[in-house]
Amino acid sequence: MENRLEQAYSAETFRRQGHELIDMLANYLAEASTDKESVKVTPWQHPDQQLAYWQEDFRKPLANPLDLFQDVMDKSIQVHRKRYVGHQTTPSLPVTILSSAMVATLNQGMGVYEMGMVGNTLEKVMTEFLAQKLGYSQEASGFVTSGGSLGNLTALLAARAASTNSWETGYEEGQKLAVLVSEEAHYCIDRAARIMGLGTTGIIKVPVNEKFQLRTDLLEQYYQQAISEGKQVISVIGCAGTTSTGSYDDLEAIAEFSERHNLWFHVDGAHGAPAAFSPKYKHLIKGMERADSVVVDYHKMMMTPSLSTALIFRRGSDAYKTFSQRAQYLWSEQETEDWYNGGKRSFECTKAMSVLHVYTIFRTYGEEVFQENIERVYGMGTAFAAMIKANPNFELAYEPQCNIVCFRHKAEGDQDKVNKEIRRLVLEEGRFYMVQTILNGQSYLHVSLMNPLTSEGELQELLLDIEEKAASLTHLLG
Ligand SMILES: Cc1ncc(COP(=O)(O)O)c(C=O)c1O
């Protein structure tokens, strides 16, 4: 091909393909909102089959990338479908499909102001707005990073910087740092602590109550035990919406405990902090305003594509202590707290201008859209729980606090086996997508109601579908 690069950069080809792509995506969205039975939520394929397909595809010439995109779509799980009730992935708002094209086109670097003038400024505006919603004072500030996992790691690094000098000196001989966290916390907290060299003994998992909330009555005992073992506790972490059950810890009690012992209080609000937008649900995050840091995934309950995560500090200046390193080619002075040079506070150097998604939603639909989304899907959680309780064939694992509901079919005999089998059949059939989890050592079905357009009709259908599948599994009973 002559002038391959000139052709690849052709604006006219882009214009033509771009129009075609928008039509294709609009058709997908239109179909998702009507939700034809004929289209599967997930076209499940075994990984080996999937690999064989793409290994063959990989060698084929491609005249039009639209053919590839259609193929990718047809073979992917479709999170905009009303029967998608699986993991906490949001059906991204259509306007963010447009902002995604902007982000990719502008391809801002973000690490320094010159490479992300608008993006760095929007991060300040949006995180300070969110901080206010969470109940913080004007002193709070934050930035956007790529995912809750990285956000939680960064917050724990800040916690460590607040009480040790290990960023400069490494750990002293015999120094044993530890964090206190609910046993139901997302695995990324455990992983972050291990990355920081705390090892398994540095992650102190506090048991939960029957609602899967951290037992704050045990905090003192676990803390004293750690001290007696020569550990230095650097942080207590509260969960505002656990991944498995959507449980909110008692943040006020954790705040009181942290303040009493002068410990860094971090909240993993990746899923549930946006309850702040709803007068009806904001009581769930009471006490969050006393946390030193909080993580909020815009890409979960605030309807943006992944990854886009706010990390907010109660005292904005704390964020600058995490990564105090020289990078002369990026900024001349390390000590100054220049909010506009993103790389000073973030683990990332180059990073997507993902803040544009939430900013666009906010400007287009107002903050009310976040309130409506929370109230719709959290309300659906309560309604679904009521349907489960009303059906004698099902058992509800706990009273849900948000849009995450765990339950199981009360099959006779080996319930674990039957429920795992039900979930496998549902996955392979592809009409619905739901997941499973382990609670108290037992297998449960798990749904996250992420799509505000899902209705009670689809949820009734899901229960019926599960009952039919359970009936077909009589060989596993007894
Ligand atoms: C409560 C909680 N924290 C952290 C994470 C990790 O966030 P991310 O997937 O954005 O890295 C998740 C992801 O599901 C989560 O549910």
The ligand as an ORCA input file, in Angstrom:
! r2SCAN-3c Opt
* xyz 0 1
  C     -15.881     -1.730     46.588
  C     -14.878     -1.792     45.478
  N     -13.660     -1.264     45.641
  C     -12.731     -1.290     44.674
  C     -12.988     -1.889     43.468
  C     -11.931     -1.917     42.430
  O     -12.194     -0.883     41.533
  P     -11.692     -0.895     40.015
  O     -12.312     -2.088     39.378
  O     -12.191      0.399     39.497
  O     -10.195     -0.973     40.044
  C     -14.246     -2.459     43.235
  C     -14.545     -3.103     41.933
  O     -15.498     -3.776     41.730
  C     -15.213     -2.410     44.258
  O     -16.424     -2.956     44.118
*
